[in-house]
C-alpha cells in the first residue's frame, strides 16, 4: 500500500490515530503521525538492514538527548571544544578549566565532548552538576573523563552528526581552545551553520593561549585564501572572535545577551526578542544603518506574535520585527552588537545576569 503524508491512509491512518491517542499525546500530533508514517514507508521501501539501523539509531539518539536537555532549558549553556591530547599541566588545559569554572558562576552550564584534554578541563572547571558530556563511541578512545563518568548528563552517541546537532542546538555560545582535526571540523561546522542560518547567531570565540597563535594563523589563512579570493565575504569575518583572555571571552558572552535575548522566524519575518525595549531614536538608528539587510519595510517594535504564544517564557519580552533577507548573517551579528551597545535607561525594564566580578 502506498502511504501519503498529505492524504488519509485508510485503515492504517485509523490505527495510527489510535496509537497516538493511547500514548495520551495531545500536542503536535500531526508531526508524530508523519514520524510513524516515515517508519512504515521505510518498511515498505525494502531498505537494507544497515540503512534501517541508521534511521532507527538516529531517532533513538535524538529523542533521548532532546529529552535530557529539555530538563535544563532554564539555563544557558556554553559548548567548549578542544583537543583530547592536551595534558592537564598545559596552559590551554588550565585556561579551559578556569573559563568553565568562571562561566558556571554566571549560571551557565558547560557542554563538552566528555573525553580527556580540553573536554576534561571543561567538565572539571564547571563541575559535574553544571556540565554535560556529549560523547562518541569510538574503538580507540578512552571512556568518559572522571568528572562526567556515570553522570546522568553523559550521553554517548553512535554518530558524529547526531552529536554535533546537540553541541550546537543547545549552545548559547561556542568557545574553542586549541585542537586538531576534530576541533577544526567543529570550528568550521559551527561557522558554516551560523553563516548559512542553519544555526542561530551566537558568540563563537577562539581562545589562543599566550604564545600560541593557532587560531590567529587559521584566521590569516582564511583572510588570504578564502576572503581575498572571494570564497567568503567580509561580513563572514564578523561571525567569530579570537581572544587570549578567558575574562574577555566571558565578557563577550555576557555582553551578547545584555539586551539581545533570542530570535526566531515567523513566516517571512525575523523576530528579535530583547531584555529591554529600544527608544524611538535607537530604532531609527537601526533602520538607518541596516536597511540594506531588509527585503521590504522597516524594522518595527512589536509584542509577541500569535505564533509565539506557546513560548511562555518569552512572552513578556519586547521585540523587533523585520523582513530579513536571510543572507546577511554577518550584518545581523553587527545589528545585535549595536542593540547591546545602545544605552539602557534606568526606566527600561531589564533582565540582568547576576554573577561575580570578572
C-alpha positions in Angstrom: 0.0 0.0 0.0 1.3 3.4 -0.9 1.3 5.7 2.1 0.9 9.5 1.8 1.7 12.3 4.2 -0.9 14.6 2.9 -3.8 12.1 2.3 -5.8 9.8 4.5 -4.4 6.3 4.5 -7.5 4.3 5.3 -7.2 1.6 7.9 -3.6 2.4 8.6 -4.5 6.0 9.3 -7.1 4.9 11.9 -4.6 2.6 13.6 -2.0 5.4 13.7 -4.6 7.8 15.3 -5.4 5.1 17.8 -1.7 4.6 18.7 -1.2 8.3 19.3 -4.3 8.5 21.4 -3.2 5.6 23.6 0.0 7.5 24.5 -2.0 10.4 25.8 -0.2 12.8 23.3 -2.3 15.9 22.6 0.3 18.3 21.1 2.0 18.2 17.7 0.1 15.0 16.8 0.5 15.8 13.1 4.2 15.6 13.5 4.0 12.3 15.4 1.8 11.0 12.6 4.4 11.8 10.0 7.1 10.1 12.0 5.1 6.9 12.2 4.3 7.1 8.5 8.1 7.6 7.8 8.8 4.4 9.7 6.1 2.5 7.8 7.3 3.9 4.5 10.8 2.7 5.2 9.4 -0.7 5.9 7.8 -0.7 2.5 10.9 0.5 0.7 12.7 -2.8 1.2 15.7 -1.0 2.7 18.8 -2.9 3.7 19.3 -3.6 7.4 22.2 -1.2 7.6 20.1 1.7 6.4 17.3 0.9 8.7 19.7 0.8 11.6 20.9 4.3 10.8 17.4 5.7 10.8 16.5 3.8 14.0 19.6 4.8 15.9 19.3 8.4 14.8 15.7 8.7 16.1 16.6 7.0 19.4 19.6 9.2 20.0 17.8 12.4 19.1 14.8 11.5 21.3 16.9 10.6 24.3 19.3 13.6 24.1 16.5 16.1 23.4 14.5 14.8 26.4 17.6 15.1 28.7 18.5 18.6 27.6 14.8 19.7 28.0 15.2 19.3 31.8 17.7 22.2 31.7 16.1 24.7 29.4 16.1 27.4 32.1 19.9 27.7 31.9 22.1 29.0 29.1 24.9 26.7 28.0 28.4 27.1 26.5 29.9 24.4 24.3 33.6 24.0 24.8 35.7 22.4 22.1 39.4 21.4 22.1 41.9 18.6 21.8 41.8 15.4 23.8 45.6 15.3 23.7 46.3 18.3 25.8 47.7 17.4 29.2 46.4 18.8 32.5 49.6 20.8 33.1 49.5 22.7 29.8 48.3 26.3 29.6 45.4 25.5 27.3 44.0 23.0 29.9 44.3 25.5 32.7 42.6 28.2 30.6 39.7 25.9 29.7 39.3 24.7 33.2 39.3 28.3 34.6 37.0 29.5 31.8 34.5 26.8 32.6 34.7 27.5 36.4 34.1 31.2 35.9 31.3 30.9 33.3 29.4 28.5 35.6 29.4 31.1 38.3 27.3 33.2 35.9 24.7 30.3 35.9 25.8 28.9 32.6 26.3 25.2 32.1 29.1 23.7 30.1 28.9 21.1 27.3 32.0 19.1 26.3 32.8 16.0 24.3 33.2 14.0 27.6 36.7 12.9 26.8 40.2 13.9 28.0 42.2 17.0 27.5 40.2 20.2 26.9 37.0 18.2 27.3 38.0 17.1 30.8 39.1 20.6 31.7 35.6 21.9 30.8 33.9 19.3 33.0 36.3 19.7 35.8 36.1 23.5 35.8 32.3 23.7 35.7 31.8 20.7 38.0 29.7 17.6 37.4 26.5 19.3 38.4 27.0 22.2 35.9 28.2 20.3 32.9 27.3 17.8 30.2 29.3 15.2 28.4 28.3 14.6 24.8 30.5 11.6 23.9 31.1 9.5 20.8 31.5 5.7 20.6 35.0 5.1 19.1 37.1 1.9 19.2 40.3 3.7 20.2 39.0 6.3 22.6 39.1 6.0 26.4 35.9 6.2 28.4 34.4 9.4 29.6 36.5 11.5 31.9 36.2 11.2 35.7 34.2 14.5 36.1 31.3 13.3 34.0 31.6 9.5 34.1 28.4 7.8 35.2 26.5 11.1 35.5 23.0 11.3 34.1 24.2 14.2 31.9 26.6 12.0 30.0 25.3 11.0 26.5 27.2 8.6 24.2 26.4 8.9 20.5 26.9 6.4 17.7 27.1 9.0 15.0 29.1 12.3 14.8 26.2 14.1 13.1 23.7 13.5 15.9 26.4 14.5 18.4 27.1 17.8 16.6 23.4 18.6 16.5 23.3 18.6 20.3 26.6 20.6 20.6 25.1 23.4 18.7 21.3 23.2 19.2 21.8 23.7 23.0 24.6 26.3 22.9 24.2 30.0 23.7 27.9 30.3 22.9 30.8 28.2 21.5 34.3 28.5 22.8 37.2 26.8 21.0 40.6 26.0 22.6 43.5 24.6 20.6 42.8 21.3 18.9 43.5 19.1 15.9 41.3 17.8 13.0 38.3 17.2 15.2 38.4 20.7 16.7 38.9 22.3 13.3 36.0 20.3 12.0 33.8 21.5 14.9 35.0 25.1 14.2 34.1 25.1 10.5 30.9 23.2 11.1 29.9 25.9 13.6 30.8 28.8 11.3 29.1 27.1 8.3 25.8 26.6 10.2 25.8 30.2 11.5 26.9 31.6 8.1 24.0 29.8 6.4 21.4 30.5 9.0 21.0 26.8 9.9 22.1 27.7 13.4 21.3 30.9 15.2 23.9 33.5 15.7 25.8 33.1 19.0 29.2 34.1 20.2 31.8 31.9 18.6 35.1 32.6 20.4 38.5 31.1 19.6 41.0 31.1 22.6 44.7 31.3 21.8 46.8 30.8 24.9 49.6 33.3 25.2 52.4 32.3 22.9 50.1 30.1 20.8 48.9 31.5 17.5 46.9 28.5 16.2 43.7 30.4 15.7 45.4 33.6 14.5 47.2 31.5 12.0 43.9 30.0 10.9 42.4 33.5 10.6 45.3 34.6 8.4 44.7 31.5 6.1 41.0 32.5 5.9 41.8 36.1 5.0 44.4 35.2 2.4 42.9 32.1 0.8 39.2 32.5 1.4 38.3 36.2 1.8 40.7 37.7 -0.7 39.8 35.1 -3.3 36.1 35.9 -2.8 35.2 32.5 -1.3 33.8 34.2 1.8 32.6 37.7 2.3 33.9 40.4 4.6 30.7 40.1 6.7 31.6 36.5 7.4 34.6 37.6 9.4 32.2 39.2 12.0 30.8 35.7 12.9 33.6 34.9 15.3 36.2 36.5 17.7 39.7 35.4 18.6 40.9 36.2 22.1 43.8 35.4 24.5 41.9 36.2 27.7 39.2 34.0 29.2 37.9 37.0 31.1 37.4 38.8 27.8 35.7 35.8 26.4 33.2 35.7 29.4 32.6 39.5 29.0 31.9 38.9 25.3 29.3 36.2 26.1 27.6 38.3 28.8 27.5 41.4 26.7 26.0 39.5 23.8 22.9 38.8 26.0 22.9 42.2 27.7 19.8 43.4 25.7 19.5 40.7 23.0 17.7 37.6 24.2 17.0 35.4 21.2 15.4 35.3 17.8 13.2 33.1 15.6 11.5 33.3 12.2 7.7 33.7 11.9 6.7 33.3 8.3 8.7 35.8 6.3 9.8 37.9 9.3 12.7 37.6 11.7 11.5 38.4 15.3 14.2 39.5 17.7 13.4 39.2 21.4 15.1 41.7 23.8 15.6 42.0 27.5 14.6 45.7 27.3 12.9 47.9 24.7 14.5 50.4 22.4 13.8 54.1 22.4 12.4 55.6 19.2 15.8 57.2 18.4 17.6 53.9 18.8 15.1 52.2 16.5 15.7 55.0 13.9 19.5 54.3 14.1 18.9 50.6 13.3 16.7 51.4 10.4 19.2 53.9 9.0 22.3 51.6 9.4 20.7 48.2 8.5 18.2 49.0 5.7 20.5 47.0 3.4 19.5 43.7 5.0 15.8 44.3 4.6 13.8 42.7 1.8 11.0 45.2 2.4 9.5 47.5 5.0 11.3 48.7 8.1 12.5 47.3 11.5 9.5 47.6 13.7 8.9 47.4 17.5 6.3 44.8 18.4 5.0 42.5 21.0 4.8 38.7 20.7 3.2 37.4 17.6 0.3 34.8 17.6 2.7 32.1 16.5 4.8 32.6 19.6 2.1 32.0 22.2 3.4 28.6 23.2 6.7 30.1 24.2 5.5 31.3 27.6 9.0 32.1 28.9 9.5 34.9 26.3 6.0 36.4 26.0 6.9 39.3 28.3 9.9 40.4 26.2 9.7 43.4 23.8 10.5 42.5 20.2 11.7 43.8 16.9 10.2 42.5 13.6 12.0 42.8 10.2 11.7 41.2 6.8 15.3 40.0 6.9 17.0 38.8 3.6 18.3 35.6 5.4 21.7 36.0 3.7 23.4 38.9 5.6 24.2 36.9 8.8 27.4 38.8 9.4 25.5 42.1 9.2 22.8 40.6 11.5 25.6 39.9 14.0 26.6 43.6 13.8 22.9 44.6 14.4 22.9 42.5 17.5 26.1 44.2 18.6 24.5 47.6 18.1 21.5 46.6 20.1 23.7 45.6 23.0 25.8 48.8 22.7 22.8 51.1 23.0 22.4 52.8 26.3 19.8 51.3 28.6 17.9 53.9 30.6 17.0 53.3 34.2 13.3 53.3 33.5 13.7 50.5 30.9 13.0 47.0 32.3 16.0 44.8 32.1 16.6 41.1 32.9 20.1 41.2 34.4 22.6 38.3 34.8 23.9 38.1 38.3 27.4 36.7 39.0 30.8 37.5 40.3 33.0 40.3 39.1 35.3 39.4 36.3 
